[in-house]
Amino acid sequence: TERNGVTNITPVILNRVARGVFTTSFNQLTAQVKAMTVPVTLARTGVICT
């Protein structure tokens, strides 16, 4: 019975871990995209102003 309880809990733990990894990687990706778009927009506005 103990083995059954462990196997029932394992997928939940894996799902939480996978979700945490996904959210952190997604946040990092969005941060990188924002960091990339800011200089581009600044460069565009600078070109338009001049």
C-alpha positions in Angstrom: 0.0 0.0 0.0 2.9 2.4 0.7 4.2 1.8 -2.8 0.8 2.7 -4.3 0.7 5.9 -2.3 4.2 6.9 -3.6 3.3 6.2 -7.2 0.1 8.2 -6.9 2.0 11.2 -5.5 4.9 11.1 -8.0 3.0 12.4 -11.0 1.8 15.4 -9.0 5.3 16.2 -7.9 6.6 15.8 -11.5 3.9 18.1 -12.7 4.7 20.8 -10.2 8.4 20.6 -11.0 7.8 20.7 -14.7 5.4 23.6 -14.3 8.0 25.5 -12.2 10.7 24.9 -14.8 8.5 26.0 -17.6 7.4 29.2 -15.8 11.0 30.1 -14.9 12.3 29.5 -18.4 9.3 31.4 -19.9 10.0 34.4 -17.6 13.7 34.3 -18.6 12.7 34.2 -22.3 10.2 37.1 -22.0 12.9 39.1 -20.1 15.4 38.4 -22.9 12.8 39.5 -25.5 12.1 42.7 -23.6 15.8 43.4 -23.2 16.1 43.0 -27.0 13.1 45.1 -28.0 14.0 48.1 -25.8 17.2 48.9 -27.7 15.5 48.3 -31.0 12.7 50.7 -30.2 15.2 53.3 -28.9 17.2 52.9 -32.1 14.0 53.3 -34.2 12.8 56.4 -32.4 16.3 57.8 -32.6 16.4 57.3 -36.3 13.0 58.8 -36.8 13.8 61.8 -34.6 17.0 62.5 -36.6 
